[in-house]
Amino acid sequence: MNAGSSRIAVSVVAGLGFLAVLVFAYVQPRSFSDFRYLGALLGLQVILVCLWYYDVIFFPLLMVLFLWAGMDVPFSTLGRTARWLALAVAAFAGFVIWMRDRRHTFGLFHLVALSCVVTALASAIVSADPNTSLLKVLSLFLLFLYGATGARLAIRGREVEFAQNVLLVCEIIAYFSAMAYLGMGWHIFGNPNSLGAIMGVVVTPLLFWGVLVARNPTQRYRRLVALSLSGVLLYAAMSRASLLAAAIAVAVLCVSLRRQRLLVVGIFVVALLGATAAVVDPEHFNRFAETETSTILYKGKREEGVLGSRRTPWQHAVEVIKEHPWLGSGFGTSYMGQFAQQRRTEFDPSSGGLYTKVGTNREHGNSYLALAEYMGLLGIIPFAILVFLIAQMVFRICVWMRRTSNPHHCAIPFAVVLLAGLVHATFEDWLAAVGYYLCVFFWTSAFWLRDMLPAPVPAPIRAPSRLHTRVACSYETIAPNR
């Protein structure tokens, strides 16, 4: 980011922030004696300072704040407010900087994302709780605006370095989570499904790719240990959706890279360990297999079948869709019967900033079904097109890998994350939950992948495509042409 753009972005956002603070101080002067509000104000100042290094610092800051808000760590309530301040600043500052660059471009993907926000706004207007729904539409708009502008600045021209940093963060998460869960019994991610989501969608697929592209044996063994720990944590989470997402992402990566032998070896090792355990102590193995099968596959509801725990929320969602078929129940809000009525919106940092007192959402067990309930059959069309475009990009990356057998491309890690996310969202409800850190990383990865797609390879070849330039560094990863 050049100095002129930085100064303008800081001046504009800082001026707006200062005016907002003055208005808030005039309306509620007593709030400034509350440490929670003072903490939020201090967080805003830190966020504004980070604007000077927007392209390098702001995305890591954003992810840290969203993780902080969603984890069982000290002062997480302040993080719930700071994440929205950071997202708003990141979106508007990124837009200002991006539009000042004469090379800025937008395509079909960005147009469809904008249409998703418009249809979400239309559904929010007819919602039984429009206040909550409009706030969630605003958060979706900020996320997509940041993804289309500021997030692209964070990775432009430094794809290789960014991929290295992402892998390093995944290693740290794997080691730290293993120490917390296995060593101290500290469930830092709270719900086991959240542990399974971050391990199955992000950490495990990325570390597996990191093992394939390791530049020396030391780095490969280090990442292999982290990958093993993430697998143990994934198993400990007992999340079927996470296990399935990670398995499909790894399998597709192996098949696309013509590494089927590696996949077979992995399956053989797991089968050998199981067979050895069965021979040593057959009775214990039978009890263990029966217990784990009931826990993982049936969630303790064997009589209801494999999808017994999902059937009830799916049926409720279908019933709401039948009652509100066109524009749905309102973006981010479910039909709650007697509670589906307008509530007064309040501000409290300990509750995540702006909020409504009565809950207006429930579990759906499927992100796509939840979107259909929120948006209706008309409003879901832009989201369906957006998901189709993401799947198309992932397929294009897989075809490129299949034809080149080359794992060294910066688009591959984001493609496997998106693939795992699309699978995981079939059984978990987070794709439209902007306050969830996995949702933020998923959608920003989609905007990144749009800019890093490799050119089509006309014929199956084993050598790297000449249509792409190699970055002169030890990482040996291909970055897209500019």
N, C-alpha and C positions, 0 to 999 in steps of 0.2 A: 504494500500500500504506500503511495507516495505521500510526502509531507503535506502537500496542499489538501488532498482528500482527507487525511487524518485530522488536520486542524478544523476543517469544515464540519466533519462528522462530530468531533468532540464539541465544537461550539454549538451546533444545532441541538444535539441530544442533551448536553449540559444545560443549555438555556431552558429547554422544555422541562427538564427535571427540576431545575430551580423554581420555575413557575409553579409546578405541581406541588412542591414542598411548601411554598408560600400559601397557596390556596388551602392546602390541608392544615397548615398551622393556623390559618384564620378561622377555618370551620371548626376544628377540634384542637384548641390550644392546650388542653390538659393532656392530650396524648403524648406530648413530648416529655412528660415526666415518667412515662412507662418505658422500661428498658427494652421491651420487645419492639416498640416503634423506633427507639434510638438505634437498636441493632439493625433494623431494616434500613434506616437512613445511612448507617455506616456501610452496610452492604452495597447500597446504591452508589456511594462514593467510590468504593473499590471497583465496582463495575465500570464506572465512568473513567477511572484511571486506566483500566485495561484497554480502553479504546485506542490508546496511543500505539499499541501493538495488536491491533484488531485481528489481522490475518493469522497470527501465530498463537495468540493467547486465548482468544475469545471462545473458540469451540471447546478446548479443554476445560475452561472455566465453566461453560454452560453444562457440560456433562458432569463435572464435579458437583455442581449445585443440584442437578436433577438426581444424581445418585445420593447425595447427602439428604435430600428431602425424602427419598424412598427407602432409606436404610434405617436400621435400629441403631443409631449412633447419637451421641450427645448433641443437643441443640438442633435436632432435625426439624423442629417446628419453624425455626427461623429460615431454614433452607427452603421450606415450602413457599415462603413469600419471595425469597431472593431469586428463586428459579424463574418466577414470572417477570420480575424486574429485569433479569439478565436476558430472558428471551425477547422481551419488548425492545430493549436497547440493541440487542444483536440484530433483530429484524430491521428496525428502522435505520440504524447506522449502516448496516450492510447494504440496504437498498440505496442510500445516498451515495456510498462509495462506488457501488456497482454501476449505478446510472451515470456517474461522472466519467467512467471509463468508456471510451469510444468503441472498445471491442466487445461490449456487452451484447449478449445474444439470448434470445428466448425461443423455445421451440414448442412443438405440439405437447410435450410432456408438461411444460409449465402452464400452457393454456388450459389443459385438462385439470391440473391442480387448482387453478383459479376458479374454474367452473365448479369444482367440488365445494369450494368455500361459498360460492353463490347459492348453490342448491342447499347447503347446510344452513345458510341464512334464511332461505325460504321456509325450510322445515322448522326452524327455531321460532319464526313468527307465529306459526299455528300451534306451537307447543303449549301444553297445559301449564308449564312453568317457563315462560319465555325469558325471565331474568337469568336463570341458570343456563338455559340453552344458548342464549346470546353470548354469555361469557365463554362458554366452551367453543362456540364458533370463532370468537375473537382469538382464543388460544390456537385453534387450528389455522387461522389466517396468519398469525405470527410465525408459527412453525413453518408453513409453506413459503411465506415471504423470506424467512431466513434461509430455508433450503434452496430457494431459487436465486439468492443473491449472496448473503454473507457466508453461508457454508461453502459455496463454490470458491470464494476468495481464500478460505482456509486451506484449500488443497491445490489450488492452481499453481503450477510451476514447481511444486514440491511433493509430487505424488510418491516418489520413492521414500523420502524421509518420513512422510506421513504414514506410509504402510509400516515402516520400521517402528515408529512410535506406537502405533496401534497394537502391533504384536507384543511390544514390551509391556504395554498396559495390561494386555490379556494375561501375560505371565505373572505380573504383579497381582492381578485379581485372583488368579488361580492359587498362588502361594498364600496370599493373605486370607482368602476364604477357607483354604484348607486348615490354616492355623486357627482360625476363628471357630469353625464348625467341628473339626476333628480333634483339635488340641484343647480348646477352651470351652467348647459347647456353647459358644456365643453365636446365635442365629442373626447375623448382621443384616441379612436380606429379609428378615421377618417371615413371611409366608413361604413354605417350601416351594410353592409354584414359582415364586419370584427367583429363588435360587436356581431352579431348573430352567427357567426362561433365559437368564443371562448366561448360564453354562451351555445350554443346548443350542441357543440361537447365535450367540456371539463367540464365547470363549473357546469352546471345543472345535467348531469348524475353522476358526481363524488359527488356532494353534496347530491343527492338523496341516493346514496349508503352510504354516510357518516351518514345520518339520520338513516338508517337501522342498522348500526353497532355502533352507539353512545354508550359510556360506562356509561353515567349517564344522568339524565333528563336535567341538565343544558347544557351539550354539545349538546344534541338532539335539544333543543329549539333554541340554538344559530345557529346551522346548518340549522334548519328549517327556521329561519328568512332569513339567507343568501340564501337559496334555493328559498324562495318567491321573494326576490329581483332579483335573476337571472332570475326567470320567468317573472317578470315585464320588465326587460331589454330585454329579448328575445322577448317579445311581442312588445316592443318599436322599436326594430330593423326592424320589419315587413319583416323578412326573411322567406320565405316558406321553404327553404331547412333546415334552422336551427331549425325551429319549428318541422318539420317532423323528423329530426335526433334525437332531444331530446325526442320526443314522442315515437319513436320506441325503443330507448335505455331504457327508463323508463319502457315501456310496456314489453319488453323482460326480463328485470331484474325482474319485478314482477311475470311474468308467470314462469320463470325459478326457482324462489325461492318459488313457490306455494303461492304467496301473491296476488292472483287475487282479493281478497276482498279489499285490499288496493287500487288497481287500480280502482275498481268499486266505492269505496268511493270518490276517487279523481274526477272521472267523474261526480259523483252525485253532489258534491259540486259546480263544475263549472256550471253544468246545473241548480242547484238551484239558484245560483247568477244571471244567465241569465234570468231565469223565474221571479225572484223577480223584476229585472230591467224592464222587459216587462210589468209586472202588474202595477208598480208604474207610469211609463210614457211610454205608448205604442208607441206614435208617435216618441219620441226621440230614443227609442230603435230600431225602424224600420229604422230610418235614420242612426243611428250608425251601425247597422248590414249591411245595404246596402253599406255604405262607406267603412267599414273595409273589407267586402267581396271583393269589387272591388280592394282595395289596396293590400291585402295580396294574394288572389287567382289569380287575373287577372293582378296585377301591373298596373292598369289603362287602360288595353287593353282587355276589356271584349269581344269585337267583334272578337278578335283573339283566344280566348279560354284560358284555364288554363295555357298552356305552350307557350303562344304567345311570351313572352319575350325571350324564349329559342330557339324558332324554327329557327330564322335567323342564329345565330351563329352555331347551329347544322348543318344546311344545308351547310354553308360555310366549316365547317370541313369535311363533307362528300365529298364535291366537291374536296377539296385538297387531301383527301385520294384516290380518284379515279385517280387524276393526278399523285400522287406519292405513288403507292400501296405497294411497297416492303419495302423500308427503310425510307419512310416518308420525311418530309420537314426539318428534323434535330432536334435533341433534344433541346427543349426549344425555338425553333424558328418556326414561322408560315410563310406560303407563303404570302408575302406582295406585290406581283406584281412588280412594278417598284422599290420599296424600298428593294427588296430581293437581295441585292448585298453586297459584302464584304466591311466592313468599318474598318477604323483604330481604334485599341484598345488603350484607354488612361487610365491614372490613376488620380483619383481625389477623395479625401475623401468625399467631399460634395455630390458626385454622387454615393457613395457606393463603391468606390475603382476602380477596373477595370470595364470598361464599353465601349459600343459603342454608338456613338452619335445618330444614327437613330434607332428607335424602331423596333424590329423584332418579336413582339408577339402581340396577340390580344385575346379578350375574346372568350372562347369556350362554356361556360355554362355547361361543363361536363368534369371532370378530365380524365375519361377513354377515351372519344372521343378525348380529347387533346393529350393523350399519343398515341393513334392510328394515329393521324395526324403527331405527331413528329417522331414516330418510324416506322410507316408502319405496314403492316400485319405480317411481319417476326419479326421485332424488338419488337412488342408488346407481343410476346409469353412469354418471361421471366417475364415481368411485370404482365401478366395475371396469370401466375403460382404463383407469389409472392402474389398477391391479393387473389388467391384461398387458399394458405397456411394460410394467415391471417384469412380468413373466416372460415377455418377448425379449427383453434385454438379457435376462438370465439365460434364456435359451440360446441367444446369439453368442454369449460368452462360452457356453458349453460347446457349441459347434466350433468356435475358434480353437478351444483347447483340444477338441477331438481331432481336428485337422493338423494341428501343430505339435501336439503332445508336449506343450511348453507351459509349465506352471508359473513362469516369470512374467506376469503382467499385473499391473496395479489394479485392474478391474476385477480380478478373480476373487480377492478376499471379500469385496463388497457384494459380489454376485452370490457367493455361498451364504453370506449373512442374510441376504434378501430371500434366497431359496428357503433357508431354514425358518425365517420369519413367516413366510407365506404358509408353510406347512404348520407351524406352531399356532398361527392365528386361527386355524381351522378348529382348534379345540380350546383356545383360550381367548378371552375378551380384552384385548389391549390395543388393537390396531388404530382405534380412534381415541384412545385415552392419552391426550397430549401431555398430561402431567406425569406420565410414566416414562422412565429413562429409556426403556427399550423402544418405545414408540418414537422418541426423538432420534435415537440412533438409526432406527430402521428407515425413517423417511429421509433423513439427511444422506444416508447411504444410497437411497434411490436417486436423489438429485446428483450425487457424485458420479454414480455409475452412468448416468445419462451423458456426462461429459467425457468419460473415459472409455467408451466403447471402442474396441479395435475395429479396424477396417476388415471387411470380409476377405477370407482367404479363398481364392478361386478353386484350388485343388488340394487334396490331402497331401501334406508334406510334413516331414519331421523337423526340419530346420525352422528357426524362428522366422516369422514373416518379415520381409524387407520393407513392408509398408510402415513399419514402426521403427523408431530410433531407439537405440539402447542408451541408457544413462551411464555415464562413465563413473561407476562406483563399484565397490566390492559386493553390493547387494545384488547386482546383475538382474534387476527387474525392469521390464519394459514399461516405459511411460508413454502415454498417447502423444501423438504429434500435435503441435500447436499450429 
